[in-house]
Amino acid sequence: MTATRIIKRVVLYILVALGFLAACALFVGVSIYTGHPHGLPVGWFGLVGFTPLVFWAVTRSLRDQWKRRGFWFAVSALLLCHLLAFSGILLRYPQWPLLWFIPTSFAEAGLFVLVLGRVFHDDGAPNT
């Protein structure tokens, strides 16, 4: 392994760890806000479980775009929108059934692949 790859991998691990800590902080904050001292509503566990699956499917299907910085910026923006939208939904409807994540995740992943595929379609234009 080259030094550049090692540094990139270490940065990735640090970002994953910070993301995990941010998720834990979000869970604690939501637990306090919603008044559930002994646990979170099931919907929050669904969000935590289905979000990585949605974005794994999206990034996996568009693997040829991984070298583009703009692609990762767009995926990050979609992730932020996804988390904000579902956080709002779950705060408004705390009894959101876990089963509802299945069709919404399929629809969301399909929509994200469609949008990102259109935006980053190779039509002979220079890479951005």
Secondary structure by P-SEA (a helix, b strand, c coil): ccaaaaaaaaaaaaaaaaaaaaaaaaaaaaaaaacccccccaaaaaaaaaaaaaaaaaaaaaccccccaaaaaaaaaaaaaaaaaaaaaaaacccccccaaaaaaaaaaaaaaaaaaaaacccccccc
